[in-house]
Amino acid sequence: MKRIGIFGGTFDPIHNGHLIMAENVKDQMHLDEVMFIPSRIPPLKDAENISAPEHRLNMLRLAAKGSSSFKINDIELKMTGDEPNYTVKTLLKLREEFSAEQVKFYLIIGMDQLINLHKWKDPGKLFLLTEVVIINRPGYLIQQVENEYARRGIFVPVPNIDISATDIRFRIREKRSIKYLVPEEVEEYIYKNNLYK
């Protein structure tokens, strides 16, 4: 049976922290691949300030080039309508897409997302559709989780890499270096396309 990790997010931009976390989960959970899924309309973020989908997708493709185990799936970007991209809906579509194959999905979420999981659409259903893998995030503790979902997930420790897309965008606006925070080709793409100015 193929074991696929699902790593969703805005990836605006994808950074080395994302890649290190994905690689660590892949190794520890013995995954065949990690599928990065950029969201079109994230439910809990301000969608108006997010870069165009094609830019985020292009940066993901550049970042994933170095690993045969990292795949990009634009399933959410192809969805239509004004409704946000609910993870539960994406998982149902993925199950349809991979129905001919023997696949087990592992949804990768951060501790920050676990804390807010009760705000997600049909959070309990996620555990029926996939194994939920929870990774630590700098500044977040398991003691902060006040919902019942903590005991239903699989905790996977990853290095505490304190890189954030928000900080990267801020650094670019401030004309500061982002070297070593993102893959080199992603850095070149950002400057070439005048992103985050």
LINUR-V225716 format. One record per residue. PSI is psi in degrees with one decimal (none if undefined). Layout:
PSI  PSI
This chain:
133.1  135.2  115.1  123.9  140.9  118.7  101.2  160.2  176.4  -31.5  60.3  69.3  168.8  139.2  173.9  -28.3  -44.6  -45.4  -40.8  -43.1  -46.2  -43.2  -40.5  -44.0  -41.8  -47.3  -49.7  -32.0  2.7  48.8  146.6  -33.0  160.7  124.5  115.7  126.9  103.4  137.0  147.9  -53.6  94.0  133.2  -34.2  21.0  162.1  102.6  -20.7  -25.4  16.6  141.7  158.5  141.9  -38.9  -34.2  -45.7  -37.9  -43.8  -41.5  -38.9  -44.0  -40.7  -42.8  -33.6  -10.6  -30.4  -3.0  126.8  -13.5  -9.6  123.7  153.0  132.2  121.9  28.1  -40.2  -33.3  -24.5  -12.4  148.5  170.8  175.8  -1.4  139.8  162.6  96.1  132.9  -38.8  -37.7  -40.7  -43.0  -39.5  -40.9  -38.9  -38.2  -36.2  -45.8  -36.3  19.5  -28.4  -14.0  157.6  102.3  141.0  127.8  145.2  109.1  121.4  118.4  155.2  163.3  -34.9  -36.6  -35.9  -40.1  -35.1  12.6  -29.6  -16.1  -10.4  161.3  127.3  55.7  -34.9  -30.3  -25.9  -38.5  -15.4  -28.8  -20.9  162.4  134.4  118.4  124.4  126.7  147.3  150.3  141.6  132.1  -1.2  136.7  151.2  -28.6  -18.4  -10.6  117.4  5.0  173.6  3.1  -16.7  -42.4  -6.4  -9.3  171.5  120.5  127.7  114.4  132.9  160.3  139.3  83.2  110.3  68.8  133.7  146.7  -35.5  -45.6  -39.5  -45.7  -40.4  -44.4  -40.0  -43.3  -33.3  4.7  39.1  161.2  142.7  14.8  137.1  -3.6  -29.5  158.8  150.4  -43.0  -30.6  -42.0  -46.2  -41.2  -43.1  -47.8  -38.4  -35.0  11.0  42.9  148.1  16.4  none
